[in-house]
Amino acid sequence: MPEDSSMDTFSAPGTTAPAITQTEYPTPSPSPSVTSTVSPTPVPSATPAILSGAGDIAICGQTGDDQTAEILKKLPGILFTTGDNNNESGTLWEFENCFGPSWGQFKDRIRPSTGNHEYLVPDAADYFAYFGEIAGEIYRGYYSYDYGSWHIIVLNSNCGWVGGCGPSSPQVAWLEEDLEKHPDQCSLAYWHDPRWSSGLGGSSFWLDAFWRVLYEHGVELVINGDDHNYERFAPQDPDGNLDLQNGIRQFVVGTGGAGQRPFNTILENSEVQHSGTFGVLKLELYEDHYEWEFLPIEGESFKDSGKNFCHP
């Protein structure tokens, strides 16, 4: 890992946006509470960068997003979203009047990803109008940024709107180029549709190329939404096999405020499954490892936490 372990410094939540470096590239050519610790236990080496969030967030007239927003008030740092930021029709009115009063109060700290509900407006135009340049370029919606000592990749799983997600797609070409430029950093990626899920939506087989490129470049973890529940997977290779040495750990965090849904058949490498609790995933990103904790809304007891080293 690089020797520079400096982290960004933040003001109080909701005030000054955290300093990050966003990477731009030209468009390429054609259950009970669970605590899991993976040995050996990492030793904190520096003040971590804090990255927190969820997906499937706001529905007009409902209060789940207001409850999760109360958690965010207590957390510093950058906030991620795993799509369906407004879980209705994706209109600018809904973003301003439903998402806005809850999670929108932290908009200067959010680095979003887009879900299928945003694309109920063609090209997710109102999503891009609401978030502006922090959401990446319209017609793409994928981008990356450096945060602390980590490299963060935001992808767009609405493949039909961005030229596909297959091995020869512009997005996967961009992803390979982006990762090649950051070979020595711990890294993670987030987007909407989960490659693996035991929820009703199921696994997104069409995102196979995402996983293969991320695996090839040693990415540590992936965060998704879409299925309205919480699920944590053991590290897996591109074929869904357990791979504790080089595999990617995946979280499904569709717990931002939209109604929760049950599970279907539990997949083999699913370690934790929980439905019925709104909350956010908090990550502490150190130079050589990461720690996670699911934070439930007030009055709920489900939690999940653990830690892992970055790949060598």
N, C-alpha and C positions, 0 to 999 in steps of 0.2 A: 504494500500500500504506500502511497506518497507520504513523505515526512510531514508535509504541511497539514496540521490537524485543526487549523483555525476554523471557527464557526461564526456565523452571522450573529449580530447583536440586534435584539428586538426591543421596541418600545412596548408599552402596555397594549394588550390585545385591543384591536379595533381602532388604533391610532395610526401610527406610521407603518406603511407596508414594509415587510422584511426585505432585506437586500438579497437579490438572487441574480444570477447571471443566466439569461435565457439564450439558448443556442439556436441560431438560425442557419439554415442551409438552403441552397437553391433547390427547387423542385427537381427530383431526378428525372432522367429521361425514362421513355417507355420501358334437557340435559342439565346436570348440576354444574356448578362452577368448576373450571378446569385450569390448572396451572401446569405448563409444560416447559421443562428446562432441558436443553440439549447439551450434553457434555462434550468438551470441557466447558465450564462456566466462564464466560468472558469477564474480564476485569475492566471496569470503566477506566478509560484512558484520557478522557477529556470531557468537557461540557458537550452534551449532544445537541444536534439540531432536532427540533421537535416538528414532526409532520403528522397531522391528524385529519380525520374526515370520515365520510361515508357516502353512499349513493342512495338514489330513490328517496328523495327528500321531501319536497313540499307538495301538498294538495290543498287547494283553496278551501277554507272553512274548517280544516282539520288542524290539530294542535301538535302532532308528533314532531314536526320540524321546529316548532317553538321550544319544545322540551329538549331536543338535541342541541339547539342553539345555546341553551343555558350552559351546557357542558363546554361549548367552544369559548364562552366568555372567560373561562378559567384557564384556557390553554394558550401559550404563546406560539409564535411561529406560523409557518405556512399551513394552509388548510387545503386538502385535496377533495375533489368530488369524483365519484365513479358513475357519473351519468344519471339521466332522469332527474336532473336538478329540480325541475318542476314536473311532477309526475302526472301531468294532464295533457294539454294540447300544445305545449311548447311556445305559447304566444308571448310577445313582449309584455302585454298587460298582466299575464300570470306571473312572469318573472318580477315585474315591478311591484305587484300588489299582494302576491302570495309568498314567493321565495324571498322577496326583498325585505319584508319586516323581520324575518327570522334569520336565515343564513346570509341574506344580502347585506346585513349590517357589517359583515366582515369581508365584503367583496374585494377590498384592497389587499387582502391576505390570501384569497382563494386562487388556486391554480386548477381550473375545472377540466373535466372531460365530458363529452357529450354522450347521451343515450338515445334510444329509439324514440322516446317521447319528444325530444327536441326536434327530430326530423319529421314530425307531423306538420311542421311548417317547412316547406321545401327548402332544401339546403341548410336547414337549421338556422335560417337567416336571423330570427329573433333572438336566439341564443347568442350568436356572434354579436348582434347589436347590443345586447345587454352587457356581456362581459368584455367586449372590445378586444384589444390586441392581446390581452393575457390568455385568451382562448386559442391562440394560434390563428392561422389564416383561414378564412372561409373557403370552402371546397376542400379543405384538408382537415383541420382540427387536431392535428398531431404536432407535437413540439417537444422540446426538452429543456431542462435547466439544471444548473449546478446549485446545490444547497448544502452548506457546510462542506464536508469532504465527499459527499455523495453526488452521483449523477442520477437524475430523475427523468424518466421517459413517459410521455403521455400519448397514448395511441387512440385511434378512432375505429371502433368495431362496427360502425355502420357502413359496411364495406361497399354497398351499392352506390353510395353517395360520394365516395372518394377514390374511385378507380380500382376498387377491389382490395383484398387482403391476402392474396395468394403470393407464391414465391416470386412472380414476375411483376407484382404490382408496384406502383410508385411509392406507396407507403412502406413496404418491406424493403425496397431499395434504400429509401431514406433511413430506415431503422438500422440497416447494416452499416451505412456510412456514419451515422451518428455514434454507434457503439465502437466502431473502429477508431474514432477520434478520442475515446475515453477508456483506454484499455486498462488503466491501473486504478480505477475508482470503484468502490462499492457502488452498486446501482440497483434500482428498482423501477418497475413500470406499473402504470395503472390505466385502466380503460373500463368500459361498461360490461359487455357480455363475458361471462367467465368461460375460460377454456374447459375447466372442470367444475361440475356442480351436481350435488345430490338433490337440488331443489326442483320445483316443478318445471322451470325453464330448461333445465338440463345443461349438458356440456355443449360448448360451441365448437364443433369439429372443424368449422371453416376457418378457425383462427390457428390452425396447426402451424402455419408458417411463422406467426408471431412467436410461438413458444420455441420452435426450433432455432430461430435466430437468437432469441434471448438466452437460451441454454448454451448455444455455441459460444457466446460471449460472456458467460459466467455471471449472468444477472442473478441477484440473490432472491428477490421476491416479487410477486405480482399481486395487485389488489384489484378487485372487480366489484360490480354491483349486479343489477338486473334481477336476480332472485332475491326476494324480500326476506332475507334471513341472514344469519351469521354462520359461516362455515370456515374451518381452517383445515388445510391439507398438509400432509407431510411433504418434504421435498420430492419432486417427481421429474423424470426425464420426459422428452417429447412424446413418448408412447404411453405415458401414464404409469410407468413403473417406478417403484420406490427407489430413490437414489439419494442417500444421505450425504454422499460425498460431493456431488456436483449438481444435484437437482434444485429446482426452483420451488420455493414454498409459495402457496397461493392462499389468499384470504378472499372470501366473498363477504362484503359488508354492505348489504342492501338494507341498512337499518336506520337511515337518516330521518325517517318520519312517515313515509307511506306505509299503508297497512301491511302487516307481516303475513307470510304464507308458509304452509307446511313443507316438509321434505317428501321426496319420492324414495326410490331405492338408494341406500347409502353406498357411495363408491368406496372401493377397497382402501384407498389411502386417505380417506377423510378422517381426521383425528377428532374434530369437535363439530357438533351441529347444534344450533339453537335457534328457535323461532319464538317470537312473542315479545321481544324486548327491543325497544329503540335504543340507540347508542352510537358511539363513534369509536373508531380504532385509533389509538395513539401510538406512534412510533418514535422511539428515541434512536437517532442515527449517530453512531460513533464512528470513528475512523476505521475500525476493524470489525465491528459487529453492530447488531441492531437488537433492540428490545421492543416487544409489543405488549399492549394492554387494551382490552376492550372495556370501555367505560360506559356503563348503562345510565339511563336517565334516572332522576331522583325517584326513589321508592322501589327500584328494581335491584335484584341481587346478583344476576348472572354476570360473571366476569371470566376473562380468559387472558393469560399472560405467559410470556416466555422470552427466550433470547436465543440468538444464533450468531456464530461467526460468519463473516463474509467468506466467499470462496477464496482459496489461496491464489 
